[in-house]
Amino acid sequence: MIRNYFKIAWRSLQKNKLQTFINLLGLTVGTVCCLSILIYVMAQFGYEKQFKNSNSIYRITTTVTSDGIGTQVSAGSSPPIAFALKEDYPEVKEVCRVVYFGEGNNGLLRATGSDKAYYEPRGYIADSTFFKLFNYPFLEGKPEGALNAPNAVVLSKSLAMKIFGNEKALGKTLVLGSGEGQQTLTIKGVFKDDFGKSHLNPNYILTMNSNGVGSFVRSVQNFATQNFALTYVKLITGANVGGLQKKLPVFLQRHGAADLAAVGFEKSLSLQKVSDIHLYSKGIRSQIDKISDINYLYLLLILALFIQLVACINFINLSTARANKRAKEIGVRKAIGADKGDLIRQFLGESVLLSLFASVLSLPLTALALPFVNELTQGAIGYSNIFSWPILVTLLGLGILTGLIAGLYPALILSSIKPVKVLKSSVNLNIGNGYLRKGLVVFQFVVSIGLISSVIIISQQVRHSQKMDMGFNKDNLIAIRLGTETDLRNFNSLATQFSSIKGVAEVSGSNNYPSELILGDLGMHLPGKNPTHLTLVHYTGVSPNYFNTVGTKLLVGRDLRSNDSIQVVVNKATLDAFNIPLDKAIGSILVQANEGSSTNHELVGVAEDYHFASLKEEIAPMLIFNETSPGWIILKANTNNYKNLLNDLERSWKNINANTPFVFNFVDKEVEKLYAEEKRLGKISVVFTSLAILISCLGLFGLVSFVAEQKKKEIGIRKVLGASVQNMVRLLTKDFVRLVGIAFIIAAPLAYVVMQKWLQDFPYRITIEWWVFLIAGGAALLITLLTVSFQAIKAAIANPVKSLRTE
């Protein structure tokens, strides 16, 4: 019986080729969009699941509230917290600290005896317990004790292959850094770095039992400040997580009451399940790797649902539009014994068959579109993600569900036709004026107007971010990395040589290039004020001529000089935080609290505010001191031939630093990363909005075909009585204009509320203007009229004799 249903369904689809093609096109486009979104969203789940007992591993997050910065949540915590937790609470089975200073602080690595060096990102410094929490498979060596010995290091397989090729890396030595500060590291293992999805993606891991940063971390005993260590705890089986969370305030007071009182912060600790880090870390600073946002994924899923619903509505519209052509078939089948259930199953079979066919077509089309999808979402989706069992099962379910949803209404309508009326040629389905049908069309218009409005607003915000005054001139700025102690010592020589190169206008130095995130902060207060009530002020060092080089204006005072020691420049936000008037700023003193001691800083200049973090964060107080050994050379170029300029710069670099790579960044490209997420969302919105409108146009085409079919004889009579083509077109389009108006009234406030909420994440945001929605409604109306007019004009100019000859 089922086979017979599908056989009849296949014949019917072949018979109505145009309708089948339009339906298939709409369902296929909708399914490709839906499938692409589903694959991306599903790829964001399943993080950390590869680690044994991952549900028992938690990260300690820190919330700090202070004057000047308000409340901030950080992924890091103070270094001594980890082992104090293990000592105090038996439910804490194991702990580990990881220190990571970001992509910009790449370590210079080379094999001992080799002149070939590499700046390698994702270098971690971790306690020897790291592999007790995170069981990375080892390809060389063993994880047990791999990080116990001083200066031990383990490498990822990728890095080991890069440095040693196919040779065994175990037991060999590496040199980290150069000059007096270089360290010789012994390789104790090579781990598999494609182990699974994780927020931890180490390229190499250096033991905490090492000099430099490791020594510093081990020496820190303050429980209030230095919240830079990522602290992980592994709990015993069956531990009461909620109970441990309630103990943390008491723990912090027991160990850090004096430290907290000294700095005047309000601080709290929280447990975050490691498997939640990737999706539930919105607003948490100092992340070790790129994260996603569960709300963003929900938004994408809603978008996918809307697009699929629009495709289903098209199917309904087109199926009912051709109902009259199947009326006699239905009448005959009912007359020879077919009941309503048989007909419903047949029509559902047709829709499910077509939907499944669209699902099958969507697989290779999605695979072909995969590079574009990855570029659009900045994802790393592979073909294995598309042809995985979860996706295939989901796609099968989606195909069946879409077919049932799309085919149910037409099946109920068509199966309700009375055979007597059909066989007498007096059938009138009268479904064109139904509220459900109009409601479906209004829904399409609401989606279209809402998406168009959203695209306009997102585009406006992105343009606003791009054109916003960053507080410095990003154009023609080049930042050159000084990654070793040798490079730092050679700063003055390099700056002098670079200044003489044609095409270089200005040269200076900085510990952070413009727009780079600055994490370091100091607790400060005004002289004579309570030293326990501090304001957090970020800090960085620059060399003379920095502000002139980057184009940051000094509002009052002077630039830093090479002999400055306690003299500093602050930004305008610092004055606001301490309520210092601009005209009284020069000569003012800020006191830095140093755990019982203090350091005075004299203000000699005030710079305009400039961005050094995400554009979703307000500009924080900043203190800039004189730095004799900056981490970056910042130069202003004045040339159109960057190829020659970079060649000349590298040649000068090699003359002085022969054994270190020449690494540079174009600052304008780095600035773009500050609003990359918004640009990506804008592109996604434009693409899927265009596809949703395309699918809606197919539905409108089907709907106007139905209306023209229903009013064929009315049009013929009106033409015989003298009506013009314009009158006929107006007759067929006026209902759609009314539906667009209703949709506009619904969509505009909905889009306003949603986009207003989205804009709340931006401290520097646009104001939503009324004309945005007017443009969106006008665009929807224009698209509708263009779609409808083709079929309306075709019906209006048809020969009335053909439509009236049977009367």
C-alpha angles and dihedrals in degrees: 000000000000090000089054091051092054092045091055090043091053092050091049092051091050091049094055099046099164094048090045092050094050092046092046092048093051094046093045095050090046092048093047089053092045093046093049091052093044092051092050093046094047089050088061092061129073097052118161092005091121092068117092112252091000090163088067095053119093137178121223111232124194129219115198125185119190142144115279098024103041114206122348130177116209133190088220133074139188113292099239093055095080102062093034088060091052092049095048103042125047091201088069103086100177139356136197137183123212124192120197126166101196140262093295093062098066116171120238107234132180135162113256109267094018126109092204110101132182133201100225124194129212097042111166130197108208142170118258088254093067096106092047087068101031112040102203110178112248121224093184126025126356130284092226107098094350092134099035101094121074114265092012117152135183123204135210116244090248094055093044090053091048095053103031104021111207093342120110111263098194112114095010123118134239132198115227115200124342142255122025093338097053120120130206109222128196116220109233099174151348118230133198108257098190090062096127144297113314142150084231110078106161121183090189134354121214119198119252085229090082138097125264114028092008091057091047093051091049091050097053111101100163114116095194108050138036094057094176103107117097103225122201127186129192114207128210118257111282095013117163101244094183091051092051091048090056090053095056098083090053090046092052092049092047094054104024109030093112093044092050092047090051094056099033095227127144105225135177136176129221137188116235118187108240091228089059096054098089097051106024105046101094110146094016111124130213097037115181093220142007113295135194131221124237091212090055089052091049088052091053091049091051089050090051090049092051093049091049091048090051088053090050091050089053090055090051093048095048095044095052091042089064095041095109091057090060097041096097092046089054092046093052093047091050091047092056094050111280112142129210093263092056091052093046090052091049095050092044087050089056093050094044091047091051092045092050090049088052089049091053091049091048093063099066091035091054090047090053090048093047097101089051092047091051091049091047096049098029085234132143100226115162132197088257088066091057097047096040119124095246091054094045092049090046091049091051091050091045091051094050094043092047091050092050094047094045095044103040099080096044089045092054092046097046095043090054094063113122111235094212093058092045095051089049089053091238100113117138112175092190094195098130093086096045118131092227092056093048090046091055091050091048088051090055091051092046090054092047096047092043093051094045090050091049093050091052093049094045090048090050091051092048091049089047090054092047094049095039116118103254092192090251137058106255095185119104093002118139123190116202118198121238098195105165138048089250090056091048093052090050094052096109093047092049093046091051093050093045091051090061095053117105111251096031112113103174136007131197140138140240140177088231127030116233112287093016113134111258112205102169115103139174132210107237140174139177119265112275093016126119106285090209092063103070135172118219112236122184115226141199137164129239136177125237118289091030097125092048090049096052095035098243111153123230108223093196136352130021143300122265119274130214093249096049115122112160092014114106142173119225133192125246091258089064091057090049092050092053096035092239113158114235093236091055098042100096109088094015117136129227118194120217115209113223108184097284098345131069141211126209121222121196117213111229098162144016119213126198115259115275132183119255099159141036116320086237089071127072116242107271129210112284133194119198120196133183111274120195095187107036122184095230136040108221117200134178113222126212104187144089093214103075093162093064091041093054091046090053092047092050091048091054090045093054091050089063105023104032096162101047126076120250104241124177142167131207102229095213089059090051091049089056088062089065091071099025092114092055092046090051091050089048092053092047090050093050094048098047093039089055091050092047090052090048091053091046090053090055089053092049090050089055093046096051088047088057094047092048089049092050094047097040095114093041089054090049093052093047091051092050088051091053107268115156128232089252090056091050093049090049090050092054097042104042094081091053092050088053091050091050089053092052091047090050092054089053099038101046098063092039092052091045093054094046095046093043088057091048091052092054088082090066119076087192103048141149126252114245108241125210093234091066090072092042089056091047092050092045091049091050090049093049092048089048094049092048091050095044098040094065094060093035093055090046090055093042095054094044117119107265090210090071093054095044102040093093093053 
